[in-house]
Amino acid sequence: MENKNVKGRRNKRRLLLLLISLLFTMVLFGSSTYAWFTANQTVQVSRLTVNVAAQNGIQISADGTNWKSIIQTTDITGAKAGAYGDAVNQIPAQLEPVSTVGNIDENGMMEMYYGTVGTNSGGEYILTATKSTELNGTTGKFIAFDLFFKVDAATDIFLTTNSGVRSIGDADKGIKNASRIGFVVLGNTASGSSVETIQGLNNGTSSHKYIWEPNYDVHTAAAVSHARDTYGVTTTQTDGDLLEYSGVKAPIASTDNVLVRQSNATDYSSTYSDFFEDVEIDYSTIAGFSEQQQIFSLQTGVTKVRIYMWIEGQDVDCENAASGGDIAYDLQITTDNGEGD
């Protein structure tokens, strides 16, 4: 008859082996490359640069009263403590994936949804999403701030080739390719209007929005695999086409059982139409684009524009292998079309 102590030790060893096996399985499961950073990592933003070329009379301000040719990050972060007490400038040091279709709410803000990936009872990946509220300061999932433009005559404006989203440091993890920049034109008034009128410009839900997708033509090898394996989308590491995708437009609960693999395709299930909508990209540029990109026009006087910078969770480039990278958002706007005389 087997000694009880020996039998007990063997049972303990079996239990330990089972626990080790379970832990190993969980590590593999958690390390899988999947959408929306299932590893719960973030992206460090090392630099935010906002430059405006003061050509043909264009001026820019972070508060609608102090006009400059170049606005720096400190101007934006200090606006609320200065002359713009109602500023809601959200400049976090880290970004997490969010998604939007570009809908504008009554406050003139673009509706952003923070998504997380879990599993259902069958072990399939499901997406949940909550609306992300903008707050002044360094918290939040994405960048959002107000800028004021002043021109003496109606004029078109352009993004210079110095604009874009770039990786910082030795390793390019590819998260720059999932980045977006948005512009919400909140209103226009005469140059001689009061500061209160200028700062209070807000057309609410009727505000015009524009979404720019930089670096649309490049992907890492991991992103190419992610596009194929998760969404059934075929692309290449270089010279890729602009990919269609579906943004989040409403909160998603775990009980909605929204499968990630069916959430980002042009033929996504009709049962998901309450949560997703195909996103219209207004401007798209390749990595290192060499010609200035015309965006929207400014009316005579002062125009208030809200700027958004974010990591699009529904982009095929938003996957675990890309998380944790350092990126820089550079925005330089000019009235010069770059074609010369």
C-alpha positions in Angstrom: 0.0 0.0 0.0 1.4 3.4 -1.0 2.6 5.6 1.8 0.1 8.5 2.3 2.9 11.1 2.5 4.4 9.8 -0.9 0.9 9.9 -2.5 0.3 13.4 -1.1 3.6 14.6 -2.6 2.7 13.1 -6.0 -0.7 14.8 -6.0 0.9 18.1 -5.1 3.4 17.7 -8.0 0.5 16.9 -10.4 -1.4 20.0 -9.2 1.8 22.1 -9.6 2.3 20.8 -13.1 -1.4 21.6 -14.0 -1.0 25.2 -12.6 2.3 25.7 -14.6 0.5 24.4 -17.7 -2.4 26.7 -17.1 -0.1 29.7 -16.5 1.8 28.9 -19.7 -1.4 28.8 -21.7 -2.5 32.1 -20.2 0.8 33.7 -21.1 0.5 32.5 -24.7 -3.1 33.7 -24.9 -2.3 37.1 -23.5 0.7 37.6 -25.8 -1.3 36.9 -29.0 -1.1 39.7 -31.6 -4.6 41.0 -31.7 -6.6 44.2 -32.1 -6.9 47.0 -29.7 -3.8 46.1 -27.7 -5.1 43.0 -25.8 -1.9 43.3 -23.7 -3.2 46.6 -22.3 -0.1 48.5 -23.3 0.0 52.2 -24.2 1.9 54.4 -26.6 4.3 57.1 -25.3 4.0 60.4 -27.0 7.5 61.9 -26.9 6.8 65.1 -28.9 3.9 67.2 -29.9 4.9 70.0 -32.3 2.4 72.4 -33.7 3.9 74.8 -36.3 2.0 77.3 -38.5 3.8 79.2 -41.3 2.7 82.9 -41.1 2.3 83.5 -44.8 -0.2 85.7 -46.6 -1.3 87.2 -43.3 -2.2 84.0 -41.5 -1.9 84.1 -37.7 -2.6 81.5 -35.1 -3.5 81.5 -31.4 -4.1 79.1 -28.5 -6.6 81.4 -26.8 -8.1 83.7 -29.5 -6.4 86.8 -28.3 -2.6 86.3 -28.3 -1.6 85.9 -31.9 1.6 84.2 -33.1 3.2 82.5 -36.1 4.2 79.5 -34.1 2.3 77.8 -31.4 4.1 75.4 -29.0 2.8 72.7 -26.7 3.3 75.0 -23.7 0.9 77.5 -25.3 -1.8 74.8 -25.5 -1.3 73.4 -22.1 -1.2 76.8 -20.5 -4.3 78.3 -22.3 -6.7 77.5 -19.5 -4.6 79.1 -16.8 -4.1 82.1 -19.1 -6.6 84.0 -21.1 -8.8 81.0 -22.1 -10.5 79.9 -18.9 -13.0 77.6 -20.7 -10.3 75.7 -22.6 -10.6 71.9 -22.7 -7.1 71.0 -24.0 -6.4 67.3 -23.4 -2.7 66.6 -23.9 -1.9 63.2 -22.3 1.7 61.9 -22.2 0.4 58.4 -23.2 -2.2 57.4 -25.8 -4.5 54.4 -25.8 -6.6 53.2 -28.8 -9.9 54.8 -29.4 -12.2 54.8 -32.4 -14.6 57.3 -34.1 -16.6 57.7 -37.2 -16.3 61.5 -36.8 -19.7 62.3 -35.4 -19.7 65.7 -33.6 -21.7 66.2 -30.4 -23.6 69.3 -29.2 -20.4 70.5 -27.5 -18.6 70.6 -30.8 -16.4 67.6 -29.8 -15.7 64.5 -31.9 -17.2 61.4 -30.3 -14.5 59.0 -29.3 -14.9 55.4 -28.0 -12.4 53.6 -25.9 -12.4 49.9 -26.8 -11.2 46.8 -24.9 -11.0 43.2 -26.0 -12.3 40.3 -23.9 -13.7 36.9 -24.5 -17.1 35.4 -24.5 -18.2 32.1 -23.1 -17.1 30.4 -26.2 -13.6 31.8 -26.0 -14.0 34.1 -29.0 -12.6 37.7 -28.8 -15.3 40.3 -28.3 -15.1 44.1 -28.4 -16.6 46.4 -25.8 -16.5 50.2 -26.0 -17.3 53.2 -23.8 -17.5 56.9 -24.8 -14.4 58.8 -23.7 -15.0 62.2 -22.2 -12.6 65.0 -22.9 -11.0 66.8 -19.9 -8.5 69.7 -19.7 -5.1 68.5 -18.6 -2.8 65.5 -19.0 -5.3 62.6 -18.6 -7.3 61.0 -21.4 -6.8 58.5 -24.2 -6.2 60.9 -27.1 -5.1 64.5 -27.8 -7.6 67.3 -28.3 -7.2 71.0 -28.2 -8.5 74.3 -29.7 -6.6 76.5 -32.2 -7.7 79.9 -33.6 -6.8 81.1 -37.1 -6.9 84.7 -38.3 -6.7 85.7 -42.0 -7.4 89.0 -43.8 -9.0 87.3 -46.8 -10.6 83.9 -47.5 -7.8 81.4 -48.3 -7.1 77.8 -48.7 -4.7 76.2 -46.3 -2.2 73.3 -46.7 -0.3 70.7 -44.7 3.4 71.0 -45.4 5.6 68.0 -45.9 6.9 68.5 -42.4 3.5 67.4 -41.1 2.7 63.9 -40.1 3.2 61.2 -37.5 6.6 59.7 -37.0 8.3 57.1 -34.8 10.8 58.3 -32.3 13.8 56.2 -31.1 15.6 53.3 -32.6 12.7 50.9 -33.1 9.8 51.7 -35.4 7.0 49.4 -34.1 4.5 50.7 -36.6 2.0 52.4 -34.4 2.4 55.6 -36.3 0.6 53.9 -39.1 -2.6 53.6 -37.0 -2.6 57.3 -36.1 -5.2 59.8 -37.2 -5.4 63.6 -37.1 -8.8 65.3 -37.2 -10.0 68.9 -37.6 -13.4 70.2 -36.4 -14.2 73.7 -37.7 -16.3 75.2 -34.9 -17.1 78.6 -36.4 -16.0 81.9 -37.7 -16.4 85.6 -36.6 -15.0 89.0 -37.6 -11.5 89.9 -36.4 -12.8 92.7 -34.3 -15.1 90.5 -32.3 -14.8 90.2 -28.5 -12.6 87.6 -27.0 -15.7 86.0 -25.4 -17.3 85.7 -28.9 -14.1 84.3 -30.4 -13.6 81.7 -27.7 -17.3 80.8 -27.6 -17.5 79.8 -31.3 -19.3 76.5 -31.5 -21.5 75.2 -34.2 -22.1 72.0 -32.3 -23.4 69.0 -34.3 -23.3 71.1 -37.5 -19.6 71.7 -37.3 -17.6 70.5 -40.3 -15.1 67.7 -39.6 -12.2 66.4 -41.6 -10.1 63.3 -40.9 -6.5 62.8 -42.1 -4.9 59.4 -42.3 -1.1 59.6 -42.6 1.2 56.7 -43.6 -1.6 54.8 -45.2 0.7 52.9 -47.6 3.0 51.2 -45.1 2.6 48.4 -42.5 4.8 46.2 -40.5 4.9 42.4 -41.1 2.9 41.9 -37.9 0.3 44.3 -39.1 0.0 42.6 -42.5 -0.6 39.3 -40.7 -3.0 40.9 -38.3 -5.0 42.4 -41.2 -5.2 38.9 -42.8 -5.8 36.8 -39.7 -8.2 39.1 -37.8 -10.2 40.9 -40.5 -9.6 38.9 -43.7 -7.9 42.0 -45.3 -5.0 41.6 -47.7 -2.3 44.3 -47.8 1.4 44.7 -48.1 4.3 46.2 -46.1 5.0 48.9 -48.7 3.0 50.6 -51.4 -0.3 49.5 -49.9 -3.7 50.8 -50.9 -5.8 52.9 -48.6 -7.8 50.4 -46.6 -11.5 50.9 -45.7 -12.4 50.3 -42.1 -15.4 50.7 -39.7 -15.2 53.0 -36.8 -17.1 52.7 -33.5 -20.1 55.0 -33.3 -21.9 53.9 -30.1 -21.2 52.2 -26.7 -20.7 48.4 -26.9 -21.5 46.2 -23.9 -20.1 42.7 -23.4 -23.7 41.4 -23.6 -23.8 42.6 -27.2 -21.3 39.9 -28.0 -19.6 41.9 -30.8 -17.0 39.6 -32.3 -13.8 41.4 -33.2 -13.3 39.4 -36.4 -16.6 40.7 -37.7 -16.2 44.3 -36.5 -14.0 45.8 -39.1 -15.1 44.8 -42.6 -17.1 46.5 -45.3 -19.5 43.6 -45.1 -19.8 43.4 -41.3 -22.9 41.8 -40.0 -26.0 43.9 -40.1 -26.5 43.0 -36.5 -23.6 45.3 -35.7 -24.8 48.3 -37.7 -25.9 50.0 -34.5 -22.2 50.1 -33.3 -20.1 50.6 -36.5 -20.0 52.8 -39.6 -17.6 52.9 -42.5 -15.3 55.9 -41.9 -14.8 58.6 -44.6 -11.2 59.7 -44.8 -11.0 63.2 -46.1 -7.2 63.4 -46.5 -4.7 60.5 -46.9 -1.0 60.7 -47.4 1.8 58.2 -47.9 4.7 58.0 -45.5 7.2 60.8 -46.3 4.8 62.5 -48.8 6.6 65.1 -51.0 3.8 67.4 -52.0 1.8 69.7 -49.7 -1.7 68.5 -49.0 -4.6 71.0 -49.3 -7.1 70.7 -46.5 -9.9 73.1 -45.9 -10.4 76.9 -46.4 -10.4 79.7 -43.8 -13.0 82.5 -44.1 -12.0 86.1 -43.5 -11.7 86.9 -39.8 -11.1 84.4 -37.0 -11.9 80.7 -37.2 -11.9 78.3 -34.3 -10.7 74.8 -35.1 -10.5 71.8 -32.7 -7.6 69.5 -33.4 -7.7 65.7 -32.6 -4.8 63.3 -32.6 -5.4 59.6 -31.8 -4.6 55.9 -32.3 -7.4 54.4 -34.3 -8.2 51.0 -32.6 -10.0 49.7 -35.7 -7.0 50.2 -37.9 -5.2 47.0 -38.9 -1.9 48.5 -37.6 -3.3 48.7 -34.1 -2.0 45.4 -32.7 0.1 44.3 -29.8 3.4 44.2 -31.5 3.0 47.9 -32.3 2.2 49.0 -28.7 4.7 50.7 -26.4 6.4 52.7 -29.2 7.3 56.4 -29.1 5.7 58.7 -31.7 5.6 62.4 -32.5 2.8 64.4 -34.0 4.0 67.3 -36.2 1.5 69.7 -37.6 2.6 72.6 -39.9 0.0 74.6 -41.8 0.6 77.2 -44.5 -1.4 79.2 -47.0 1.4 78.6 -49.6 0.5 75.8 -52.0 4.1 75.0 -52.5 4.0 75.5 -56.3 5.9 78.7 -56.4 5.2 81.7 -58.7 
